Structure formats: C-alpha cells, structure tokens
Amino acid sequence: MLSIVVPIHNEEHSILPLYDRLTVVLIAVGRPYEVIFVDDASTDRSFELLANLVQTDPHLKVLRLRRNFGQTAALSAGFHESRGGVIIAMDGDLQHAPEDIPALLGKIDEGFDIASGWRKERIDNALTRRLPSRIANWMMAKASGIDLRDFGTTFKAYRSEVLKDVHLYGELHRFIPALASIYGARVAEVPIQNPPRTGGVSHYGLSRTTRVLFDILTIRFLLKYFTRPMHFFGAIGLVGTLSGSAMLGFCLIVKLLSWNLDIIQAHGPLILAGALLVLAGLMMFSTGLIGELVIRTYFESQNRRIYAVREILTQKRRERVDERR
C-alpha cells in the first residue's frame, strides 16, 4: 500500500488540481493507496476544500492541526497516520509533479530505502533560492557523508520502517536521509521536475538560511556523536582543562622563583584566563557525562536499540524485518 502525505498551508488554489493529478497517477500505478492531507492551520479555504473532497473519495484522509506547527510537524503527523509500506511526502503547491511518483517508486522497488527527489533543472530565483540552496546542499553533503545534490526538497519516497527509526522535530524534515543513515538506510537520488508555482505565496526565502545552518550543525553532531556525546564534550573539556592548568602552573612557577613578585599585578590576566579555562573544561566534562546519562535513558527507557536489522537469513527462510512489523 502507498501512503501519500501532503502538508498544506494556505494552498487553496492548488488543492483541486493536485488532487486530480494525484488520482490519475495513483490509479495508473495500480497499487492500493491512501492520500493524507495535513492542514497546518490554514487561514484560507484550504480546509473547506479538503473537507469536501474527503466526503467523495474513500482514499483520502484529512488531518487538521490545532495551530500552525510548521512543515516538519505536519509531515510527522502524516507519517504517524500512514498505513502504507511505502510513504511518499510531497508539497501541496504543485511544484512537485505527481507524475514523478512512479520514478520514485522504481528506486524503492530496486531495493533502496529512500528515493530522494533531485530538482535537476531549478526554475527558482538564482540569488534568493538557488545559490543559498546550492551552498546548503554542499555543506549538508559534507556534514552527513550522504552524496545527495538536493536535501531541501520534500518530494521523497520512504520505506515505512525507515521512518519509524527517525523522530522529527524543529525543521529536520529535509534531513531525513541523513538521520536515517544512522541506521544504515540506503538512499538513491531521482531527477524530478520543478514546475513554477501557479498560485499562492511561497513560504521559503533567505530568512531560512540561518536556520538551515543551525540544522546542519545539529545533524553533524547527531551523526557523529549521537551515541557518544562524551567524545565531543570531553575533547573540548580536555583542551580547556590542560590549557588552563598550564597557564596556572606557569604562574605558580614564576611566583616560586620570584617570591617577592606581585604575581597578580604581573600576570593577572593570565591567571584569570587559566582559571576560566579550567572551569570551562570541567563544565564540558560535566556536560558530556550528563549527555551520556541522557542517551542511556533514551535507549533504555524506550527499549530502543542502537542498531537496526534489515533482514534475517536462516537455512529455512529469508525474512525481511519489515514483514514482521
């Protein structure tokens, strides 16, 4: 079964054309399907249109959030309600062509866990959209080790069991492939269309650049130190403690060699810097220890594992893990 998840926020001009095109494509695909529209507290007629559609088509499900939580939360709500073995996420502004769905499914059928759309020929503004996107994609590829050229697009297909291992918050929806790579997900990139927006107002712009940068730093930390935060904070703490101790040790030796020297007047700033570095180092050590306790609590309280099994082979059968769920 296929589940199509579409977050909606003030997209009344796109809903009916999108629904018609989705229906044609999904019928042609020939698999059981459901379409989940998630209305993220729209202020136009979006929910009214969706409420009318859901009365005419049993394949539809409409979720209405209590307030505008953002795209990541809307996608997470849709993923949670999905029943399909393959889940496809796409925007509701018609800048993702439903006709590209078979291409994404083709990669999933080849054995990949995630098929990520790649807007090969972008029609967006070069200065405000394409240039920042290219820089962000390059940084994300370097930070995550995932060789994708387009992290930003929502248009992706996932095996449902992959999403069960990924918990979304903030604005991390665009980085699901990187988060899923923690558990060994196999990712393929599929060229998709990037048609111009036909109505409504874009919710993206230069204001998102700093948030994307912070998300990249978060992803880098999660990928490298998620199960061992002490390796990150401990290294910083060690450098700070050793540097501060060396400064204070130097001042102590100078004082011992020149007993009549006013050490505060001669080396006051150095003593202060050394003391601050020692304190900062101890704080980093403490943060690392607390991080280790939090990670232990996270895994043990939820009975989660630090690994994910793709399939199990025995002499009698070949068993995919997702078939048992």
Secondary structure, DSSP 4 states (H G I P E B T S, - for coil): -EEEEEEESS-HHHHHHHHHHHHHHHHHHTS-EEEEEEE-S-SSSHHHHHHHHHTT-TTEEEEE-SS---HHHHHHHHHHH---SEEEE--SSSSS-GGGHHHHHHHHHTT-SEEEEEESS--S-IIIIIHHHHHHHHHHHHHH----S--S---EEEEHHHHHT----TTGGGGHHHHHGGGT--EEEEEE--PPP-SS----SGGGHHHHHHHHHHHHHHHHHTT-HHHHHHHHHHHHHHHHHHHHHHHHHHHHHSTTS-HHHHHHHHHHHHHHHHHHHHHHHHHHHHHHHHHHHHHHHTT--S----EEE-SS-EEEGGGG-
